[in-house]
């Protein structure tokens, strides 16, 4: 059994390895090329897109403000349709609920549609430990499972790989197929995966899917995919388990429709995904297919604490990945460097909330605060502000490296004394200008090794910014 543990404290080491991984760096070029332009084109074609973002924000804010009432309404509707709702305060509770259902029905294999919550609770390892084989049916997740890795992106799990690597994984894993088969084109890789997975769909005893949205009005779960694996995972097995976190609720079908309009455009640049599937309860007597049992596992795992605190706005997230698609840090190091389930700017806020700042405190510091993440978020989450809150908490708890803490304290001492601050900066600028006057730059400098290790630091020229600002104002 392989158990994945959070490794966020190793972000700097992970990032260093990623920057020197040539294959990864080539693959990461696809993030900017494949997502940013498509999102812009899709949003520009919709005149009301910005108004829809405002509406999506307001829907989520309203739902979170009354989440207890909507959870009760949703539970009642699911039960009325013949389904079951299970509440899981922790990841361990969620794993136990799913395992108990699987063992009760004698499940040997489980077909999984893509669900990041199952990654969050490390469900696969738990199922394997009790003798149940989970099969990832999303193509990207299937490849990740073959490699025994986590997804590096919440929408495109294998964005960090190239075609040659995937072909090698297929040839190693699919040993029952002819060795001379052509796997040179993406279509052939897809066809091979489809051939291998078809039998898995038919044999699965239980299907597990995530949910993009849960609708309180009808008790429905909604999942969006581009491959149709979500449909097969929830209609062919005799038991369907929806694994979702509590913030996925929206009040009505009309609200869900508005959210869907910003989700696909923000995630993949599509007007709508190829499959948008609504599930409401188990198979009815006159239905031609569908599961005999329908279960919803609602996971909290720290979200109630977020709901009552300053990170509440993060619960608006609809997992579109637009923030990481536009993040220069993610472009440089990829998703695995973040060390846990949720990468990029959204992970830099969500991970400390779920596993603690002591384990994920490095992540809020992995940001340039350029603001691109906030500018493209479909529900307008102020990600830089929330990352700044985590930086403050890290500092307050003395979790930051000692040089950082002492440096900030020294800086704080000076900025509270403007006259002394101006004097110190003038002296410092003059000293650096004198030392660096010949070369015009520094290739190494005490206390600036993090900068000069990869780039030169220009020698100061002229006065300080404050002095120049004062001079300009005097001229005017």
N, C-alpha and C positions, 0 to 999 in steps of 0.2 A: 504494500500500500504506500502510495506517495502522498504525503501531507504537505501542502504549500503553507508556509508561514510568512507573515508580513516581513519584508526586508527593507522597509522605507528608510531606516537609519543609514543604510548603505547607499543612499542615492548618489553621493559624490563619486564613490567607486564605480557604481553601475554606469553613471554618466560618462566617466573616463573611458571605460571599456567600450561603450557605445560609440563614442566619438572616434575611436580607433578601429572600429569594425567596418571594413570597406563594403562588405555585402549589405550590411544594415544601412549604411549611408546612401548606397544606391537605391535601396528599396524605399527609404524615407522620402526620396524625391517625389514619389507618387502621391504623397499626402497633399502637398501643395498643389500639384498639377491636377490631381483627381477630384479634389473636393472644393477648393476655394472658388475657382471659376464657375463651377456648376451651381454652387449655392447663389452666387451673385446673379447669374443669368436667370435662375428660377425666381429669385426674389424680385428682380427688376421687371419681370414679365407680369407681376401681380401688383397693380397699383395700390391695393389696400394692405400690402404686406406689413408695413410698419404699424398700421392700426390693428392688424391681427396680433402682432406681438404684444401690443398694449392689452388687448382683450385676453390673450393667453395668460399674461401676468396676472390680470385681475381675477380670472377664473381660478387660478391656482391659489392666489391670496385668499379669496373667499372660501375655498374648500379647506385650506389649512386652518382658517379661523374657526371653522365649524366642523373639524374633522371627526370629532366624536359622534356627532349626529349623522354624518354621511356614512361612517362605518356601520352604525346601527341600521341605517336604511338599506345599505348594500347587503349586509348579512341577512336581513329579513327577506329581501328579494331572492337571494341565492337559495335560501332554505325553501321559499315558496315554489321555486322551480325544481326542487328535488335534489339540490346540491348540499354540500356541507362546507362550513367555514371553520377554520382552525386558526387560533391566534397564537403566534410564536413570539414571546418577549425577547428571546435571544436566538443566536445562530444554532446553539445546541438544541433548543426546543424545536426549531424548524427541521433540523436533521432528524430528530427522533420522530416527529409527526410523519414525515415522508417515509422513513424507514418502517414505521409501524404499519402504514397503509400497504407498502410493498410486501411486507412479510405476511400480513393478513390474507392477501389475495394470492400468495404463493408466487410472486413475481420472480423471474430469473433474469429478464432483461428489461431495460427502461429506455425508451426512445425520447431524447431530449430536444426540444426546440431551444433556440438560443435564449438563455436567461442569465443575466449578470448576477442576479441574486443567488443563484446556485453556486456561482464562483465565490461570492462573498461568504457564503456559509460553508464552503468546501464540501459540497454535497457528494461529488463523484467519489472521493476517497472514502467517505462514510458508507456509501452504498457498496462499494467494492469490498469493504471490510466485513459486511454481513452477507456476502455472496451474491449480490445483485449487480449485474453488469450494465453500467450506463453507456449509452451510445449517443454521441453528439451527432445530430443530423444536419445542422447548418454546415455548409461546405467548409467555411473558415474554421469553425469550431471542431469539425471532424479532423482537419489537418493538425490543429493545435493538440488534439487528443493523441494523435499518432506520435507527435513530438514530445508529449508529456510536458507541455508548457501552459502558461496562462495566455489569454488573449492580450495582444499589445495595443488594442484599440477596441472601443466598445461597439463600434458599428462594423469595422473591417478587421476582424481578429488577426489576420495574417498579413497585414500591411507591411510588416517588417521582413517578409520573405520574398524571394524571387522565384520564378518558375522552375529554375533548375533545382533549387532546394526542395520544392514541393514534389517534383518528379522523382527525386531520390527517395523521399519519404514513401511515396506510393509504391515504388519498386521494392522497397524493403518490406513494406507491410502487406502488400497484395501478392504474396508469393504463389498463390494458386492460379494466377493468370499467366498467359504466355509471355515469355521474356522479350519477344520481339515486337510487342505492341507499341504503337506510336503514341508517345505522350508529349510531343513537342508543342502542341497548341493548347491554349486554355480550354477549348471545347473538348479536347480529348481527355484532359484531366477531369473535367466535369462529368463526362460520360462514364469514366471509370469509377468515380466516386458514386455516381447514381447507381451503377450496377452493383456495387458492394453494399450500398445502403438499402436497396429495395427489399432484400430479404430481411434486413434488420427491422424495417417498418412492420412487415407482416408478422414477424415473430414476437414483437414487443408485447409484454403483458401490461405495462403501464406507460403512459405518455406524460411527460412533464414539459410544460411551457412556462415562459415568463408572461408578463403582461405589460404592454405599453400604457394601457389605461384600464381602470376598473370603473364601471358606470353605476352609480348608486341608484339611479332611476329604474334600471332594468335588472340589475344583478349580473350584468355581462362583463366578460373580460375581452379585451381587444389586443390582438397581436399583429404586428406588421412585419412582413418578410418579402424578399424578392425571389425566393426559391420554392415556396410552397411546402417546405418541410414542417412548418408550424401546423398547417392543416393536417398533414399525415400523422403528426405526433399526437394530435388530440382527437382524431376521429377513428383511427384504426384500432388502438388498444382498448381494452375493456374498462380501463380506469384512466381518467384524465385528472392530473394535478396541476393547478395553476399556482405558481410560486411567485409572489409579488410582495413588495414593501408597501406600507400603509399610505405613503404619499402618492401612490399611483391613482388614487380616487379622483373622479370628477363627478359633478352632480348629475348631469343629464347627457343624453345622446347628442343634443345640439352643442353642448360644451365640448364633447369628445370630437365632434366634426371640426370645430374651430381649431382644436389642438392638433388634429391630424393635418390641417392645412399648413401649419408652420413646421411640423415635425419633419416630414419628408423633404421639404425644400431646404431646411437647415442641415439635415443629415447627409443626404446624397444628391441634392439638387434635382430631385424628382417632384413632379406635381403631386403624385401619390405613389406609394409603393405598389408593386405588382400584386401582392396579396394583402388585404386588410380584412382580418377574420374576427368575427364576433362570436363568442361562445356563451351560451346561457343555459346552464344546467346540463343534466345527463340526457341521453336519448329518450325521446318520447315514444309512446306506442306506435305512432304512425310514421316515425322517422326511419329512413332507409339505412342510416348508419349513425355512428356516434358512440360514445362510451356509456357503459351501464352505470358507472359511478363518476361523479364530478365533485372534486374537492378543491377548495381555495385555501392556501396557507398564507396568512397575512403576517409578514415579518416586521417587527419593530426594530430590534437590535440597535438601540441608541437613538432612534429617530424622535421618540417622544421628548427626550432631553433637548434635542435640537429645536423641536417645536416651541419649547418654552424659553429659548435663549436667543442670543444674537445671531445664530447661524440658521435661523428659521427660513430665510430666503433661499437657502441652498435646497430646501425641500421642494422648490418649484421645478427643479431640474427634470427634464423629460428624456434625458439620455440620448440626445441627438449627436453629440460629439463635435458640434461646431466649434466649441471653445478650443479643443485640442487641435482641430484641423487648421486653426488660424494662429496657433501658439508657436512663436519662434523657438522656444525651449523644446517643446515636443518635436518640432521638425528636426532639431539637432540630435536628440538622444533617443527618441521613440518611447513606447509605452512601458517596456519592461524595466527601464531605469527607475521608474517610480516605485517599483517593488511590491505593489499589491494589485488589487482588482481594478481600481479606478485611477487612470492616469490623467495627465494634463491638468489644466486649471481646475476643472471640476473635482478631480481627485485630490488636488492640493487643499481643497476646502473640505471635501467629504471624508477623506481617509482619516484625518486627525479627529473628526467628529465620531467616527465609528470604532477606531482602534486606539485612539489616544494620541495626544500631541507628543508624548514621550517616545512613541514609535514612529510617528509620521511628521515630526516637527521640521524635517528638512524640506518637505514638499512645498509649504507656502513660501519658502525662500527660493524655490526654483522658478522664479518669475522675473521678467523685466519690468512688470507693471506698465506695459505699453498700452493696455486697455483693449486690445483687439478681441479678447475673449468676451468681455462685456458688450462690446459693440455689435457682436453677431449673435448673442444668446437670444433664442426665440422667446424666452420668458423674462428677459432683462434682469438676470441675476447679477448683482454688483460684485463679481468675483474678486477684483483687486481689493475692494474694501474688506471682504471677508478673509482674504489671505492676510491682509494687514492685521486683522484681529488676532489671527493665529500667531503671527510673528510677535505681537505684543504679549500673548499668553506664554509663548516659548521663553521670551525674555524674562517675564515676571517669575517664572518657575526655575530660573537659572539653568535652562536646558540648552541655551545657546553656548557655543564655544567661548571659553574664557576671554580670548582676545577680542571677540565681538562685544561681549558685555562690558569689558573695561574700556574699549574704544568708544562705545556709545555713552558710557558714563562720563568719559573725558569730554566728549563732544557736548553732552548736555551741560556740563559745568561751564563751558565757554559760551554757549549760545544764550544762557541765562544772564550773561554779562556782556552786552553788546560792545562796549568799548574795548574790553579785553579780547573779545572775539575778533574785532577788526584789526587790532594790533597783532594778534597771533597769526592771522592769515596773511597780513602784509609781510611779516618777518618770514613766514614759511615760504611764501611765493618768491620773495627776493632770494632766499637761500637756495631754493630749487633752481631758480633761473641762473644763479651764479654757477652752481655746480654743473648744470647741464648746458652751459652756453656754447661749448665747442661742438658737441654732437647734436644738440637740439632735441635729444630724447634720452630716455633711460631704459636700458635693457634689464636692469635689476634695481630694486629699491627696497630698503627695509620697510616692513609693514605693508608692502604692496605686491608681495610675491604672487598672490592669486591672479593679479592682472598681468604682471610682467612675465609670468610663466608662458603665456601664449601670445603676447603682443607687447609692443613698446609703449611706454608712457611718454607723451610729449612734454618737453620742458616748458614751464610757464613763460609767457611773453606778455609784457605789459603789466598793468596793475591788476588788483583783484576785481571781481565782478562788482562788488559794492562800490569800490572806488570809481570804476568806470561809469556805473549808473549815476553816482552823485555828480560826476563831471558832466554827463550828458544832460542831466536835469538843470545844472547850473547854466549850461549854454542856452537851453531853451528859455 
